[in-house]
């Protein structure tokens, strides 16, 4: 048994990790405004197996999020990883994924939220979520939004850009999220709303950038 160290000594302790064990990435705190490209428009019933594959090939990478993230959504779009990295290289605020009904069905694996978060996905906007995956997205600081009008899904195209304003105010008040969709040249196409059906604690978690940041900040 090793008694707890005082903070000044604990800060100097070196944690030795194997070459395939990396620190768990952290999401940034929620931004006030976001301008993010839609790097994937998916259909209905996207499973967590499709978001991040399972099996013997993936198992050795479970503690290496930067490496396992290379396989994110490859079964839906083999170019997803490259598109996410390109958005980051262009200095974007992050990126968005748009999906249909029952997004995130199947296994409850947290890596299906950790890997997109690491790649800069800040918003997943769908018609409906599988419950546990939505909770995992919240814990990872990704905004899991639901179309107020499901028909707006049909109007969004891959590579459109979503502009969200006053996100902090929506997370504080519970007001709906207002989103403007533009083309790649910045021409406004239409404006729509996403539901804000989060309880007060969940809104605080999202504002902090996920559950770990919320907890470190003294949240209960």
C-alpha positions as CSV (number, residue, x, y, z in Angstrom):
1,X,0.0,0.0,0.0
2,X,1.4,3.4,-1.0
3,X,-0.1,6.3,0.9
4,X,-1.3,9.3,-1.2
5,X,1.5,11.7,-2.0
6,X,1.2,15.5,-1.4
7,X,0.4,17.4,-4.6
8,X,3.9,18.8,-5.1
9,X,5.4,15.3,-5.0
10,X,2.6,13.6,-7.0
11,X,3.2,16.1,-9.9
12,X,6.8,14.8,-10.2
13,X,5.8,11.1,-10.4
14,X,6.6,9.6,-13.9
15,X,4.0,7.2,-15.2
16,X,5.8,4.6,-17.4
17,X,3.7,3.4,-20.3
18,X,4.3,0.9,-23.1
19,X,4.8,2.2,-26.6
20,X,1.1,1.4,-27.5
21,X,-0.4,3.1,-24.5
22,X,-1.1,6.8,-24.9
23,X,-2.8,9.4,-22.6
24,X,-6.5,9.7,-23.0
25,X,-7.3,12.7,-25.1
26,X,-9.5,15.5,-23.7
27,X,-12.1,17.5,-25.6
28,X,-11.9,21.3,-25.5
29,X,-14.6,23.3,-23.6
30,X,-17.6,24.1,-25.6
31,X,-17.1,27.0,-27.9
32,X,-19.5,30.0,-28.1
33,X,-19.7,29.8,-31.8
34,X,-18.7,27.0,-34.3
35,X,-18.2,27.0,-38.0
36,X,-17.7,23.3,-39.0
37,X,-17.9,21.3,-42.2
38,X,-20.1,18.3,-42.6
39,X,-17.4,15.6,-43.3
40,X,-19.9,12.8,-43.4
41,X,-23.6,12.4,-44.1
42,X,-24.7,8.9,-43.0
43,X,-28.0,7.0,-43.2
44,X,-30.1,5.2,-40.6
45,X,-29.0,2.6,-38.1
46,X,-25.3,3.4,-38.0
47,X,-23.8,1.0,-35.4
48,X,-20.9,1.5,-33.1
49,X,-19.2,-1.3,-35.0
50,X,-19.4,0.9,-38.1
51,X,-18.3,4.0,-36.1
52,X,-15.3,2.1,-34.8
53,X,-14.7,-1.5,-35.8
54,X,-14.1,-4.3,-33.2
55,X,-12.2,-7.5,-33.3
56,X,-8.6,-8.7,-33.0
57,X,-7.2,-6.0,-35.2
58,X,-8.6,-3.2,-33.0
59,X,-8.1,-4.8,-29.5
60,X,-4.4,-4.1,-29.2
61,X,-5.1,-0.4,-29.9
62,X,-7.7,0.2,-27.2
63,X,-5.2,2.3,-25.2
64,X,-3.9,4.2,-28.2
65,X,-6.7,6.6,-29.3
66,X,-4.5,8.4,-31.9
67,X,-3.9,5.1,-33.7
68,X,-7.3,3.5,-33.3
69,X,-8.9,6.8,-34.6
70,X,-7.5,6.1,-38.0
71,X,-10.2,3.5,-38.5
72,X,-13.1,5.7,-37.4
73,X,-16.2,5.3,-39.7
74,X,-14.1,3.6,-42.4
75,X,-16.8,1.1,-43.1
76,X,-19.2,4.0,-44.0
77,X,-16.7,6.3,-45.7
78,X,-13.1,5.1,-46.2
79,X,-12.0,8.8,-46.5
80,X,-13.4,9.9,-43.2
81,X,-10.1,10.0,-41.3
82,X,-8.4,12.0,-44.1
83,X,-11.4,14.4,-44.2
84,X,-11.2,14.9,-40.5
85,X,-7.5,15.5,-40.6
86,X,-7.9,17.9,-43.5
87,X,-10.5,20.0,-41.6
88,X,-8.1,20.2,-38.6
89,X,-5.2,21.2,-40.9
90,X,-7.3,24.0,-42.4
91,X,-7.7,25.5,-39.0
92,X,-11.4,24.8,-38.8
93,X,-13.3,24.8,-35.5
94,X,-13.7,21.1,-35.8
95,X,-16.1,19.1,-37.9
96,X,-19.7,17.6,-37.9
97,X,-21.3,14.3,-38.7
98,X,-24.9,14.1,-39.9
99,X,-26.9,10.9,-39.6
100,X,-30.4,9.5,-39.8
101,X,-32.4,7.5,-37.3
102,X,-31.0,5.2,-34.5
103,X,-27.4,6.5,-34.8
104,X,-25.0,4.6,-32.6
105,X,-27.0,1.4,-32.2
106,X,-25.3,-1.7,-30.9
107,X,-22.3,-2.1,-28.6
108,X,-21.9,0.5,-25.9
109,X,-18.1,1.0,-26.5
110,X,-16.8,4.3,-25.4
111,X,-14.1,4.3,-28.1
112,X,-16.9,5.0,-30.7
113,X,-17.1,8.5,-29.0
114,X,-13.5,8.9,-28.0
115,X,-12.1,8.4,-31.5
116,X,-14.4,11.0,-33.2
117,X,-13.7,13.4,-30.4
118,X,-9.9,13.0,-30.9
119,X,-10.4,13.7,-34.7
120,X,-12.2,17.0,-33.9
121,X,-15.8,16.0,-34.3
122,X,-17.7,18.6,-32.3
123,X,-21.3,17.9,-33.3
124,X,-23.2,14.8,-34.3
125,X,-26.6,15.9,-35.7
126,X,-29.1,13.1,-36.4
127,X,-32.8,12.3,-36.5
128,X,-32.5,10.0,-33.4
129,X,-29.8,8.4,-31.3
130,X,-29.3,5.1,-29.6
131,X,-29.4,6.0,-25.9
132,X,-26.1,4.8,-24.6
133,X,-24.1,6.1,-27.6
134,X,-25.6,9.6,-27.0
135,X,-24.5,9.4,-23.4
136,X,-21.0,8.5,-24.5
137,X,-20.9,11.4,-26.8
138,X,-21.9,13.7,-24.0
139,X,-19.2,12.3,-21.7
140,X,-16.7,13.0,-24.5
141,X,-17.8,16.6,-25.0
142,X,-19.4,16.1,-28.4
143,X,-22.7,17.8,-28.9
144,X,-25.3,15.1,-29.8
145,X,-28.0,17.1,-31.5
146,X,-31.4,16.0,-32.9
147,X,-33.1,17.8,-35.7
148,X,-36.2,19.6,-34.5
149,X,-37.7,19.0,-38.0
150,X,-36.4,15.6,-39.3
151,X,-37.0,16.8,-42.9
152,X,-34.0,19.2,-42.5
153,X,-31.8,16.1,-42.7
154,X,-32.7,15.8,-46.4
155,X,-31.5,19.4,-47.1
156,X,-28.0,19.0,-45.8
157,X,-25.3,17.7,-48.1
158,X,-21.8,16.4,-47.3
159,X,-19.3,19.3,-47.3
160,X,-21.9,21.9,-46.4
161,X,-20.8,24.0,-43.5
162,X,-22.8,24.5,-40.3
163,X,-22.6,27.7,-38.4
164,X,-23.8,27.6,-34.8
165,X,-24.0,30.8,-32.7
166,X,-24.4,31.4,-29.0
167,X,-23.9,27.8,-28.1
168,X,-23.0,28.8,-24.6
169,X,-26.3,30.6,-24.2
170,X,-28.3,27.5,-25.3
171,X,-26.4,25.4,-22.8
172,X,-27.1,27.8,-20.1
173,X,-30.8,28.5,-20.8
174,X,-32.0,25.3,-22.5
175,X,-33.1,27.2,-25.6
176,X,-33.0,25.3,-29.0
177,X,-29.8,25.4,-31.0
178,X,-30.0,27.6,-34.1
179,X,-27.9,26.4,-37.0
180,X,-27.2,28.0,-40.4
181,X,-26.2,25.8,-43.3
182,X,-24.0,27.3,-46.0
183,X,-22.2,26.0,-49.0
184,X,-18.4,25.8,-49.2
185,X,-18.2,29.4,-50.4
186,X,-20.1,30.7,-47.4
187,X,-23.4,31.3,-49.2
188,X,-26.3,30.8,-46.8
189,X,-28.6,28.0,-47.8
190,X,-31.1,27.7,-44.9
191,X,-31.4,28.0,-41.2
192,X,-32.9,25.4,-38.9
193,X,-33.1,24.3,-35.2
194,X,-31.9,21.3,-33.2
195,X,-33.6,20.2,-30.0
196,X,-32.1,21.1,-26.6
197,X,-33.6,18.3,-24.6
198,X,-30.7,18.1,-22.1
199,X,-31.2,18.4,-18.4
200,X,-29.2,21.1,-16.5
201,X,-26.4,18.8,-15.4
202,X,-25.9,17.5,-18.9
203,X,-25.7,21.0,-20.3
204,X,-23.0,21.8,-17.7
205,X,-21.1,18.7,-18.8
206,X,-21.2,19.7,-22.4
207,X,-20.2,23.3,-21.6
208,X,-17.2,22.0,-19.7
209,X,-16.0,19.8,-22.6
210,X,-17.1,16.4,-21.3
211,X,-17.5,14.5,-18.0
212,X,-13.8,14.4,-17.0
213,X,-13.4,18.2,-17.4
214,X,-16.7,18.7,-15.6
215,X,-15.6,16.5,-12.7
216,X,-12.2,18.1,-12.5
217,X,-14.0,21.5,-12.2
218,X,-15.9,20.3,-9.2
219,X,-19.1,19.1,-10.8
220,X,-21.0,16.3,-9.1
